[in-house]
Amino acid sequence: MYVIPKKIKSYKSLMVHCFENNIKIFTLQYMNNRQLADLRLRIW
Protein backbone atom coordinates (compact mmCIF):
# COMPACT_ATOMS: atom_id res chain seq x y z
CA MET A 1 0.00 0.00 0.00
CA TYR A 2 1.26 3.46 -0.92
CA VAL A 3 1.63 5.95 1.92
CA ILE A 4 0.80 9.59 1.20
CA PRO A 5 3.43 12.02 2.56
CA LYS A 6 2.29 14.15 5.48
CA LYS A 7 3.16 17.40 3.68
CA ILE A 8 0.19 16.90 1.34
CA LYS A 9 -2.76 18.90 2.65
CA SER A 10 -5.15 19.29 -0.28
CA TYR A 11 -6.67 17.35 -3.16
CA LYS A 12 -4.78 19.43 -5.72
CA SER A 13 -1.41 18.82 -4.07
CA LEU A 14 -2.30 15.11 -3.93
CA MET A 15 -3.02 15.04 -7.66
CA VAL A 16 0.22 16.91 -8.39
CA HIS A 17 2.13 14.46 -6.20
CA CYS A 18 0.60 11.42 -7.91
CA PHE A 19 1.24 12.87 -11.36
CA GLU A 20 4.88 13.62 -10.55
CA ASN A 21 5.40 10.12 -9.19
CA ASN A 22 3.74 8.54 -12.23
CA ILE A 23 6.12 10.53 -14.44
CA LYS A 24 9.05 9.19 -12.43
CA ILE A 25 7.78 5.61 -12.60
CA PHE A 26 6.76 5.39 -16.27
CA THR A 27 9.29 7.66 -17.96
CA LEU A 28 12.20 7.50 -15.55
CA GLN A 29 14.71 7.34 -18.39
CA TYR A 30 13.50 10.77 -19.60
CA MET A 31 12.28 12.27 -16.33
CA ASN A 32 15.19 11.91 -13.90
CA ASN A 33 15.25 15.69 -13.46
CA ARG A 34 12.65 17.27 -11.17
CA GLN A 35 12.62 20.54 -13.15
CA LEU A 36 11.73 18.61 -16.29
CA ALA A 37 8.90 16.85 -14.43
CA ASP A 38 7.64 20.24 -13.20
CA LEU A 39 7.69 21.55 -16.77
CA ARG A 40 5.67 18.57 -17.99
CA LEU A 41 3.23 19.12 -15.14
CA ARG A 42 2.59 22.72 -16.23
CA ILE A 43 2.04 21.62 -19.83
CA TRP A 44 -0.34 18.90 -18.65
Jmol script that loads the backbone (N, CA, C; Angstrom):
load data "model"
ATOM      1  N   MET A   1       0.840  -1.196   0.000  1.00  0.00           N
ATOM      2  CA  MET A   1       0.000   0.000   0.000  1.00  0.00           C
ATOM      3  C   MET A   1       0.878   1.250   0.000  1.00  0.00           C
ATOM      4  N   TYR A   2       0.488   2.228  -0.806  1.00  0.00           N
ATOM      5  CA  TYR A   2       1.260   3.460  -0.924  1.00  0.00           C
ATOM      6  C   TYR A   2       0.872   4.424   0.188  1.00  0.00           C
ATOM      7  N   VAL A   3       1.875   5.002   0.832  1.00  0.00           N
ATOM      8  CA  VAL A   3       1.635   5.952   1.919  1.00  0.00           C
ATOM      9  C   VAL A   3       1.783   7.381   1.393  1.00  0.00           C
ATOM     10  N   ILE A   4       0.771   8.194   1.634  1.00  0.00           N
ATOM     11  CA  ILE A   4       0.803   9.592   1.200  1.00  0.00           C
ATOM     12  C   ILE A   4       1.642  10.413   2.171  1.00  0.00           C
ATOM     13  N   PRO A   5       2.613  11.187   1.681  1.00  0.00           N
ATOM     14  CA  PRO A   5       3.433  12.022   2.559  1.00  0.00           C
ATOM     15  C   PRO A   5       2.595  13.002   3.369  1.00  0.00           C
ATOM     16  N   LYS A   6       3.043  13.284   4.575  1.00  0.00           N
ATOM     17  CA  LYS A   6       2.291  14.154   5.483  1.00  0.00           C
ATOM     18  C   LYS A   6       2.219  15.596   5.010  1.00  0.00           C
ATOM     19  N   LYS A   7       3.154  16.008   4.149  1.00  0.00           N
ATOM     20  CA  LYS A   7       3.159  17.403   3.684  1.00  0.00           C
ATOM     21  C   LYS A   7       1.973  17.709   2.772  1.00  0.00           C
ATOM     22  N   ILE A   8       1.311  16.685   2.259  1.00  0.00           N
ATOM     23  CA  ILE A   8       0.189  16.898   1.342  1.00  0.00           C
ATOM     24  C   ILE A   8      -1.072  17.225   2.130  1.00  0.00           C
ATOM     25  N   LYS A   9      -1.635  18.398   1.859  1.00  0.00           N
ATOM     26  CA  LYS A   9      -2.762  18.902   2.654  1.00  0.00           C
ATOM     27  C   LYS A   9      -4.043  19.072   1.851  1.00  0.00           C
ATOM     28  N   SER A  10      -3.964  19.025   0.529  1.00  0.00           N
ATOM     29  CA  SER A  10      -5.147  19.294  -0.280  1.00  0.00           C
ATOM     30  C   SER A  10      -5.253  18.303  -1.432  1.00  0.00           C
ATOM     31  N   TYR A  11      -6.439  18.250  -2.027  1.00  0.00           N
ATOM     32  CA  TYR A  11      -6.667  17.346  -3.155  1.00  0.00           C
ATOM     33  C   TYR A  11      -5.773  17.704  -4.333  1.00  0.00           C
ATOM     34  N   LYS A  12      -5.623  19.008  -4.597  1.00  0.00           N
ATOM     35  CA  LYS A  12      -4.783  19.430  -5.717  1.00  0.00           C
ATOM     36  C   LYS A  12      -3.335  18.994  -5.520  1.00  0.00           C
ATOM     37  N   SER A  13      -2.803  19.210  -4.313  1.00  0.00           N
ATOM     38  CA  SER A  13      -1.414  18.816  -4.067  1.00  0.00           C
ATOM     39  C   SER A  13      -1.258  17.303  -4.148  1.00  0.00           C
ATOM     40  N   LEU A  14      -2.320  16.567  -3.788  1.00  0.00           N
ATOM     41  CA  LEU A  14      -2.296  15.110  -3.925  1.00  0.00           C
ATOM     42  C   LEU A  14      -2.228  14.709  -5.394  1.00  0.00           C
ATOM     43  N   MET A  15      -3.027  15.354  -6.238  1.00  0.00           N
ATOM     44  CA  MET A  15      -3.018  15.040  -7.663  1.00  0.00           C
ATOM     45  C   MET A  15      -1.668  15.369  -8.287  1.00  0.00           C
ATOM     46  N   VAL A  16      -1.103  16.515  -7.896  1.00  0.00           N
ATOM     47  CA  VAL A  16       0.219  16.908  -8.390  1.00  0.00           C
ATOM     48  C   VAL A  16       1.254  15.870  -7.979  1.00  0.00           C
ATOM     49  N   HIS A  17       1.188  15.448  -6.722  1.00  0.00           N
ATOM     50  CA  HIS A  17       2.126  14.459  -6.198  1.00  0.00           C
ATOM     51  C   HIS A  17       2.015  13.145  -6.970  1.00  0.00           C
ATOM     52  N   CYS A  18       0.798  12.681  -7.193  1.00  0.00           N
ATOM     53  CA  CYS A  18       0.595  11.422  -7.909  1.00  0.00           C
ATOM     54  C   CYS A  18       1.094  11.534  -9.342  1.00  0.00           C
ATOM     55  N   PHE A  19       0.802  12.668  -9.989  1.00  0.00           N
ATOM     56  CA  PHE A  19       1.237  12.866 -11.362  1.00  0.00           C
ATOM     57  C   PHE A  19       2.758  12.861 -11.461  1.00  0.00           C
ATOM     58  N   GLU A  20       3.414  13.569 -10.542  1.00  0.00           N
ATOM     59  CA  GLU A  20       4.878  13.620 -10.546  1.00  0.00           C
ATOM     60  C   GLU A  20       5.468  12.233 -10.347  1.00  0.00           C
ATOM     61  N   ASN A  21       4.870  11.448  -9.449  1.00  0.00           N
ATOM     62  CA  ASN A  21       5.395  10.120  -9.187  1.00  0.00           C
ATOM     63  C   ASN A  21       5.137   9.174 -10.352  1.00  0.00           C
ATOM     64  N   ASN A  22       4.003   9.343 -11.047  1.00  0.00           N
ATOM     65  CA  ASN A  22       3.743   8.542 -12.233  1.00  0.00           C
ATOM     66  C   ASN A  22       4.750   8.847 -13.329  1.00  0.00           C
ATOM     67  N   ILE A  23       5.086  10.127 -13.481  1.00  0.00           N
ATOM     68  CA  ILE A  23       6.118  10.528 -14.439  1.00  0.00           C
ATOM     69  C   ILE A  23       7.425   9.809 -14.112  1.00  0.00           C
ATOM     70  N   LYS A  24       7.789   9.799 -12.840  1.00  0.00           N
ATOM     71  CA  LYS A  24       9.051   9.186 -12.432  1.00  0.00           C
ATOM     72  C   LYS A  24       9.033   7.684 -12.660  1.00  0.00           C
ATOM     73  N   ILE A  25       7.870   7.057 -12.454  1.00  0.00           N
ATOM     74  CA  ILE A  25       7.785   5.608 -12.603  1.00  0.00           C
ATOM     75  C   ILE A  25       7.800   5.204 -14.079  1.00  0.00           C
ATOM     76  N   PHE A  26       6.974   5.860 -14.908  1.00  0.00           N
ATOM     77  CA  PHE A  26       6.755   5.387 -16.271  1.00  0.00           C
ATOM     78  C   PHE A  26       7.760   5.923 -17.276  1.00  0.00           C
ATOM     79  N   THR A  27       8.323   7.094 -17.011  1.00  0.00           N
ATOM     80  CA  THR A  27       9.289   7.656 -17.960  1.00  0.00           C
ATOM     81  C   THR A  27      10.565   8.065 -17.236  1.00  0.00           C
ATOM     82  N   LEU A  28      11.027   7.196 -16.363  1.00  0.00           N
ATOM     83  CA  LEU A  28      12.198   7.496 -15.549  1.00  0.00           C
ATOM     84  C   LEU A  28      13.420   7.796 -16.403  1.00  0.00           C
ATOM     85  N   GLN A  29      13.545   7.126 -17.539  1.00  0.00           N
ATOM     86  CA  GLN A  29      14.706   7.343 -18.394  1.00  0.00           C
ATOM     87  C   GLN A  29      14.720   8.749 -18.991  1.00  0.00           C
ATOM     88  N   TYR A  30      13.558   9.405 -19.084  1.00  0.00           N
ATOM     89  CA  TYR A  30      13.501  10.771 -19.598  1.00  0.00           C
ATOM     90  C   TYR A  30      13.315  11.793 -18.484  1.00  0.00           C
ATOM     91  N   MET A  31      12.741  11.352 -17.362  1.00  0.00           N
ATOM     92  CA  MET A  31      12.282  12.268 -16.326  1.00  0.00           C
ATOM     93  C   MET A  31      13.071  12.110 -15.031  1.00  0.00           C
ATOM     94  N   ASN A  32      14.399  12.029 -15.116  1.00  0.00           N
ATOM     95  CA  ASN A  32      15.194  11.909 -13.902  1.00  0.00           C
ATOM     96  C   ASN A  32      15.555  13.275 -13.332  1.00  0.00           C
ATOM     97  N   ASN A  33      14.998  14.328 -13.923  1.00  0.00           N
ATOM     98  CA  ASN A  33      15.245  15.693 -13.457  1.00  0.00           C
ATOM     99  C   ASN A  33      13.930  16.296 -12.979  1.00  0.00           C
ATOM    100  N   ARG A  34      13.895  16.748 -11.725  1.00  0.00           N
ATOM    101  CA  ARG A  34      12.646  17.270 -11.169  1.00  0.00           C
ATOM    102  C   ARG A  34      12.144  18.502 -11.918  1.00  0.00           C
ATOM    103  N   GLN A  35      13.039  19.358 -12.382  1.00  0.00           N
ATOM    104  CA  GLN A  35      12.615  20.539 -13.146  1.00  0.00           C
ATOM    105  C   GLN A  35      11.883  20.129 -14.414  1.00  0.00           C
ATOM    106  N   LEU A  36      12.368  19.092 -15.070  1.00  0.00           N
ATOM    107  CA  LEU A  36      11.728  18.608 -16.286  1.00  0.00           C
ATOM    108  C   LEU A  36      10.340  18.070 -15.969  1.00  0.00           C
ATOM    109  N   ALA A  37      10.210  17.349 -14.853  1.00  0.00           N
ATOM    110  CA  ALA A  37       8.904  16.853 -14.427  1.00  0.00           C
ATOM    111  C   ALA A  37       7.958  18.011 -14.134  1.00  0.00           C
ATOM    112  N   ASP A  38       8.464  19.067 -13.489  1.00  0.00           N
ATOM    113  CA  ASP A  38       7.642  20.239 -13.197  1.00  0.00           C
ATOM    114  C   ASP A  38       7.180  20.921 -14.485  1.00  0.00           C
ATOM    115  N   LEU A  39       8.051  20.972 -15.475  1.00  0.00           N
ATOM    116  CA  LEU A  39       7.688  21.552 -16.769  1.00  0.00           C
ATOM    117  C   LEU A  39       6.574  20.743 -17.425  1.00  0.00           C
ATOM    118  N   ARG A  40       6.706  19.434 -17.424  1.00  0.00           N
ATOM    119  CA  ARG A  40       5.674  18.575 -17.995  1.00  0.00           C
ATOM    120  C   ARG A  40       4.355  18.741 -17.253  1.00  0.00           C
ATOM    121  N   LEU A  41       4.433  18.938 -15.940  1.00  0.00           N
ATOM    122  CA  LEU A  41       3.228  19.122 -15.139  1.00  0.00           C
ATOM    123  C   LEU A  41       2.492  20.395 -15.550  1.00  0.00           C
ATOM    124  N   ARG A  42       3.227  21.468 -15.803  1.00  0.00           N
ATOM    125  CA  ARG A  42       2.589  22.722 -16.226  1.00  0.00           C
ATOM    126  C   ARG A  42       1.942  22.574 -17.598  1.00  0.00           C
ATOM    127  N   ILE A  43       2.600  21.845 -18.490  1.00  0.00           N
ATOM    128  CA  ILE A  43       2.042  21.615 -19.826  1.00  0.00           C
ATOM    129  C   ILE A  43       0.759  20.787 -19.727  1.00  0.00           C
ATOM    130  N   TRP A  44       0.799  19.798 -18.853  1.00  0.00           N
ATOM    131  CA  TRP A  44      -0.336  18.905 -18.651  1.00  0.00           C
ATOM    132  C   TRP A  44      -1.484  19.666 -18.023  1.00  0.00           C
TER     133      TRP A  44
END
end "model"
wireframe off; spacefill off
backbone 0.3
color backbone group
